[in-house]
Amino acid sequence: MTTITSAELNYLVFRYLQESGFTHSAFAFGYEAGINKCPIDGNLVPPGALVTFVQKGLQYLEMEANLSNCDADIDEDFSLLQPLDLITKDVQELRKIISERRKKLQKDKSKEPGKEHEGERGRVREKERHQREKECEKERAKVENHKEHEQQHENQNGREMVADQEDKVTLKHEENGAFGGPEPMDISTTPTSMPCEIPGSDVTVLEGHTSEVCACAWSPAGSLLASGSGDSTARIWTIAEGRCKSGSQNGPLNGLVLKHVRGRTNEKSKDVTTLDWNGDGTLLATGSYDGQARIWTTNGELRSTLSKHKGPIFSLKWNKKGDYLLTGSCDQTAIVWDVKAEEWRQQFEFHSGPTLDVDWRNNVSFATSSTDTMIHVCKIGENRPIKTFAGHQSEVNCIKWDPTGSLLASCSDDSTAKIWSMKQDKFLHDFREHSKEIYTIRWSPTGPGTNNPNQKLVLASASFDSTVKLWDVELGKLIYSLNGHRDGVYSVAFSPNGEYLASGSPDKSINIWSLKDGKIVKTYTGNGGIFEVCWNKEGDKIAACFANNTVCVLDFRM
């Protein structure tokens, strides 16, 4: 006798309803499917009970944001609920069951390095997938609503255009105040056909990578640009001074290839997830999905391989002095490496989830953040954190100390950014104006202790809600909400003089904003989603790495 699992039965009911045109829990389902026995004990089921079973199953589908339209793993998600759950529990109880069982699955997976996380690129993809799942049902509802209005108001075409243009950026026109004014404002997008579009003659396309390029960084010393990719390599490009050359540059003189795999081994495990130059630009450190950190010279020579982590490295930073390298990993730890001795100095094991980001406060102390929602401030030689910040409700994606090391900024999947001080346990400011997850934050190179002391210190946050927001840290208020992207924003970077901000998005565009009036002054559209943007030390070039395997260098002159 043929048997099927509960997950398979749920899946069959789902497919039947989908193919029959039923997409909402308001539709009942009787004996048409030929199923009139309880999936638990085989006894006959009254029609009402079977209807309840299917209704709750459909409510679960809606709750999971129409998985069939979002490329999710249906079998895995359905297996989180048993038939008895669907029949006897309401939606809130089902949500709780799903949440608890997913947490358990994630906890189990986190014990197997490499299966849950795929470095920076993997985290971006996973977050984007979840975000799109959440949006699917909303978009579907909009389409259905549009169809109803179209039938009722055939002659009112103006209203119906709104639903047809869902992917268009909403514009809010307000009076432009001076930078730092009391009232926040929304900045209208500028069409790419306008004169502010950077022409192709001012763009150099660097080709050579064979997979997505997820990290890039300019050397602080000169014209070298480093990039890291899913193709198991990092590259060091020599960018000539002066105006960019149009077209592609793919010759060996332009890109040193730093191979992270030897022979025929699993290249997937060697994805380069993060990289950072030391303070004088003489050494490049790379972090890899294989859990190893590597240190390279500017001529492409592998100087050190640092092995102790048991999972992918997500973040990696040099201290200012250049004698220590700090790494954070999926194995829930952070390690300080003695670069000269080429060995680990101390391993910090305080998190209960993968370590997502690390940042030095000074040459001997630093902060770490994790999926466990916690932030720890640690010091070399200390066996416990010297400070712990608790306040986020979801994983903390990014942390950054301000230029003086006195304030720590953090951002999270809980849609908030927070400012912390070592002088107190609770956050100084809690910024809640974003409507979706915040992926990254950056401090402006301005204020006391910087090269631009007469300008105000500002924090920028980039979110999946498609906006970048600028915050007055002293007053704890929103300055500008920069609305110009059509998709989430993954990267932001301030120009060295603190006058401009570049932002990059999966919508394939780079926007450059003036902080004086909050307007887009330049824009560029490439051929792939953008993972990171960065400025050179002179502030006349911007590099961006793309999902279409390229790195672009843009000339910036006002």
N, C-alpha and C positions, 0 to 999 in steps of 0.2 A: 504493500500500500504506500502510495506516494505521500510524503509529508512535507510541509513548508514551515519555515520559522515565522515567529511573530513579526519580525522586520519585513519579511517577504510578503506576508499577508497585508500589512499596512501599506506596503508599496503597491501591491496589486489594486487595493481599494483606491488609492490615490490616482494611479494610472487610469483606472476605469472612469473615475469622475472627471479627470482632466480631459480624456479623449471624448467624453460625452458632453463636454462643454460646461460642466459645473465647476465653478471656481470660487464659490463663497459658501460659508457655513450655513447660510440661510436655506440652501437647497437640501432637501431631504433625499434619502436614498433607500429604496425598499428592496424588493426581491429581484429586480431586473438583473442584478449581477449574478444571480444564481447562488448567492451565499445566504443560507438561512440557518446556519449552525453557529453556535458560540465558538470562537477561536480558542477558548480556554478549555472547556470540558466536552465540547461536541454536542451538547443538548440544543434543542430547538430554541430559537431566540424570538421573542415577540417583536413585531415590526418596530414598535416604539423604541425598544432597547437598541436594535440595530441602527435605527436612525440616530439615536444618541451617540452610539459608537462612531458613526461616520461624521456626525457634526463635530464631535470633539477632535476627531482626526483632522478634519478640515481646519478647525480653529488652530490646531497645532501647526498646520501648514502655513496659515496666515501669520501665526506668531513667528515662525521661522523665515518670514519674508519671502514667500514664494520661491522655495529652494530650486524648483525645476527650471526656473528662468535665470538662475544665477550661478550655474556650473558648480553647485555645491555637491558634496558627497551624500546623496540621499540615503543610501543604505546605512551609512554610519549614523546619520542624524535620526533616522527612524528607529534604529536599534536602541536609542536612549529611552524610548517609551515602550512599555509592554501593553498588550491589549487591555488588561485589567485596569491599567492606569487611565487609558483613554475612555473607558466606560464609566469609571467611578469617580474621577477627579475633574475639578473645574480647571479653567485656563491658568489661573494663578498658581494652583498646585502643580500643574504640568510644567509651568515655567520654572518653579523651584526645583523640581526633579531634574529637569534638563540642565539647569545651572550647576547643581551639585554633582551630577554625573560627569559633566564636561570638566569641572574643576578636578575631579578625580582622574579623568583621562589625561588632562594636561600635566597633572602632578606625576603620573606614571611615566608619561612621555619624557618629561624633563629629566628623568633618571637615565634616559638613553640618549646621550649627546648625539646631535646630528639629525634626529628624527623629527623634532618639532620645529627647529629654527634653521633658517638658511642664511644667517648673517643679515646685514643691512638690507640687501635686496629682498631677502625672504620676508623680513619683518614688514617692509613696505607693501609687498604683495599681499601678505596676510591681512594687514590692516585695511588695505584697499578692498579686498574681497568682502570682509565683514561689513565695510561701509556700504558697498554696493548691494549686499544682501538686504541691508536695512532700507535702502532707497527703492528697491524693486517694487514692493507692495505699494509705496506711495505713488510711484510713477504709474503703476497699473491703474490705481484708483483715479489718477488724473485723466488717463486716457479714457476710461469708462465714463467718467463725468463729462468729458468733452463730447463723447458720442451722444450722450443723452441731450446735452444742450444743442448739439448740431441738429438733432431731429426736431426739437421744440422751437428752435429759433433759426430757421434756414436763412432768413433774410438779415440776420444780425451777424454778419461775418466778422465785424470788428472784434466782438467779444471772443469769438471762437479762435482768433489768431493767438490768444494768450496761451492756450493749451498746446498749440502746434509749435510754439517757440519756447518750450520748457528749458532748453539748454542755453537760452540767452541770458546774459548777465543783467540783473536788475540794476537800474541806474537811479541814484538819488542825487538830485542837484541841490546843493546848499551853498550858502555864502562861504567862501574860502577865508578862514581866519588865519592869522599868523601862526607859525609852528609853535606848538605849546599852548595854544589858546584854550579857554575853558571848556568850549563845546566840542565834543567829538563829531567827526563828519565822515560821510561815505564818499569815496573818491570814484568818480565815474571812469569807466574804462575808455581807452582810446583805440579806435579801430586800427588794425595793423596796416591798412592802406594809407593811413595818414603819414605825413612827412617824418614822424618820429620813428618809423620803422628803420632798423639798422640795415643798410643795403648789403647785398652779398659781397660786394667789394671790400667791406670792412669785417669780413668773417673768414677765419681760417678753420677748415674742417680737418681734424686729425683722425686718420683712419688706420686701422691695424688690429684693434681688438675684434674678437670674434663672438663676443657675448655682451650683454648689457654692461655699461660702465656706471658703477654705482658710487664711486668716490673720486674726488679730485682735489688737489691742493697745490698752490704756488709755493715755491721755495721763498723763504724770507730774505734770501741773500741775492737772488738774481733772476734770470729769465727762464728758470727751469720749472716745468709743470709736471706734476705726478698724477697718474690716474690708476685706479684699481678696477678690475672687472671680474665677471663671472667666468671668464675664460681661463682662470688660473694664472693670470699674469698681472703684474703692475707694469707701468711704462713711465719712463722719464723723457719728456719732450723738451727740446730746446727751442724756445720761442724767440725769434729775432726781435730786436727793439724796433720801434717805429710802427708804421701802419701795417696791419695784417695783409697777407696775400690771399686773394680770393681763390676758391677752389680747394682741393684736397692736398694734404701733405702726408705721404705715406712712405717716404724713403727711410732707409736705416739711419741716416744722419739725424733725423728728426725724432726718432723714438727708440730709446734703449729698452729692450724687453727683459723684464725681471721675472723669470720663470719660477713658479711655485710648485712645479711637478716635474719629476724626472722619470723618463721612460714611460711605459704604458701602464700607468696606474690610474686610479679613479680621479679624473680631473675635477669632478663635481665637488669632491671633498676639499679642494684647494681654492675655492672661490676667494678672491681678495675682498674682504668686507669693509676694511677701514685702513687709513694711512695717515701719517703725520710726519712733518719735517722737524728736525731739532732746531734750536734757536738760531744757529748760525748757518743753517742750510747745507751742512756738510754731510748729514746722514738722513736717510729716509727709513722710517719704520712702517711695516705693513702687518696687518692682522688678517688671519685667514680662517676659513671655515674648518680647517683641519685642526684648529686649536693652537697653532704655532704662531709666534711673532717672529718676524725676520727684520734684520737691519742691513741696509744696503748703502754703498757709497754712491756718489753722484755719477760715477762711471759705470754703474750697474753691477758692481761686484758684491756678492753676498758676504757680509762681514760676520753676522751672527745668526744662529737659529735658536730661539728661546722656547723650550718645550717643558711644560708642566701642566697646562690647562687640559681638562678632559672634555672640552666641548668647544664649539665655535667661539671665536673672539669677536665681540660686537663693537668694542670701543678700545681706543688706544691713544695715549697722550704722552709726550715728553714733558718733563718739568722744565722750568725756565733755564736752570743751570745746565741741563743736558746730561747729567750723570745718572738719572733714573728714568726708566720707561714704565708707564702704568698701563695695565691691560684689564679689561673686564670681559667676562665670558658667560656663556650659557651654562657653565658648570656651577653657577651661583657665587663665584669667587672673583676677587680682584687680586692681582699680583704686582708687586713693585720689583722691577728687575735692575740689578746693578749692571749698567751697560759696559763699563770697563772690564769688570770681572766676567762678564757674559754668563751670569747666573742669577737666580731669583734671590731677592733679599728678604721678602716677607710676603706671605699669602694671607689674605683677609677673607674670612669665611663667616660673614655676618648675615647674609641675605638668605631667604628661604625660596627664592626664585631666581631665574636668570638675571645676571647683571647686564643692564642695557646701556648704561653710560657711566663714564668716569671723567673727572676734571680736577686738575691740581688747583689748590688754593694758594700754595707757595711751594718752595722746593721740597718740603718734607711732609705736608699734609694735603689731603684731597677729599673729594666727595664721590660717592657711588650711588646709583639709583637702580631700581629693579622692578620686575613684574610684581613683586610682593607689596608694592605701593610705598615702600620705605626708602628713606634717604639716610645714609650714614656718612658722617665726617670722620675720617681716620687719620692717623699719624704714624709714620714709620717708628717702630720701636714699641708702640702701644698695642696691647693685646685685646683691647676693646675699643669700640668707637668713642671718640671724644665728644661726639654730639650725634643725636639721632633726631631726624625731623619726620613726624608722622602727621598726616593731614590729607593726603590724596586718597581718593576712593578707588583708583584703578592704577594700572601700571604706569610708572614714571618713565617717559620716553627719553627725556633729555634734561641735563643739568648744566648750568654754566655759572661760574663765579664772575662777578663784575671786575673791571680792570684793576681795582685795588684789593680784591680778595676779601672785601668786607661783607658783601651781600651775595647770596646764592639764589639764582632763579631756577625754577623747575617747571616742567609742563607734563601733562598726563592725558591718558585716554578718558579721564573724567571731565574733559573739556575745560579745565582750569589751568591757569599759570599762577604760580605763587612765588613770593619773595621771602627769603628767610635771613635771619641774622644770628650770628653765633652768640649774641647777648641774650637771646630768649628762645624758648622752646616752640612757641606758636608762631605761625607765619606773620610777617609784617603786613603783607598785602595778599589778597585773594582775588585774582582777576577772573571774572565769570562771564564776560561778554561773548566768548566764542560759543557756537551752538553745536560743535562737533569736536572730535578728538584733536588735540594739539600735538603735532609731530615734532616740532623743533622750536628753539628759541635762540636769540642772539642778543648780546649787549652791544651798544654803540661804542666806538672807540673815542668817547668824549667824556668830559667831566674832569674832576680833580684827579691828578696822577696820570693823565694821558697826554698825548701830543696835541689835543684839542681841549684845553682846560676851560675855555670860555664858553663852550657849548654844553647844553644840558645832557645829562646821562639818560639814555632811553633804552627800553627793552622792546624787542620785536618778537612776536609770536606768530607762527605759521600753522594753519589748521586745515583739516579736511573739510571745513565749511567754505573753502575757496577764498578765504580772506587772510590778509596779514594785518595784525593790529599792533599799533605803537603805543607804549605806555609811559606815562610820566611816573617814574619810580618815587620821586620825592613826595608827590602829592597822592600817589596811588590811584591815578585816574587814566582813563583812555584818552589819548590824544587824537589819533586817526584810526579809522577802519579802512584799509586799502582794498577796494573791491575792483578787481580787474581780471581775475582768472576764472576760467570756466570749470575748473576741477580743483581738487585739494592742492594745497601748497606744501611741498616737501622740503624746500630749502630757502633760506634767506641769508644775505650777507651784506654788511655795511661797507661802504667805500672807506679807504684809510682816513680820509678827511672828515668822515662822519656826515657828509652832506647828501649822500645818496644811499639807496637801499635796492639791492637786486633780489628778485624772487623767481623761483623756478617751480614748474608744475607738470603733472602728467598731461596737461592740455597742450604740451609741446612748446609753450611760450615762456620767454623770460621778460619780465617787466622791470624797468629801472625807474624808481620813484625819487622825486625830489623831496627831501624832508623839510624844505623851506615852505612849500605850499601844498605838499601832499599830492602832487600830480604825477602821472606817468610822463617821463621825458623821453624815454627810448623804449623800444620793444623789439623783440626778435622771435620769430617762430621757426622751430627746427622740424626735424622729421621723426621725432620720438619723444616719449615722456622724459622729463628732466628729474634726475635724482639729486644733483647738487650743483650749486653755483659758488664761485669764489673770485675775489679780486686780487690782482697782483699788487705788490707793495707801492708802486707808483700811482695806482688808481686809474690807469688809462686802459686797462684790459680786464675783461671778465671771462672766466672759463666756465663752461657748463658741461656736464657729462650726461649722456643720453641713453635711453633704452634701445636705440637702434645701433649700438656698438660704436658710437663716435664720441669725440670730444670736440667742442667748438670753442674757439677763442674770438671774442668780439672786441673790436676797437671801441673805446668810449671817450668821446671828446664833446664838450659842450661849447 
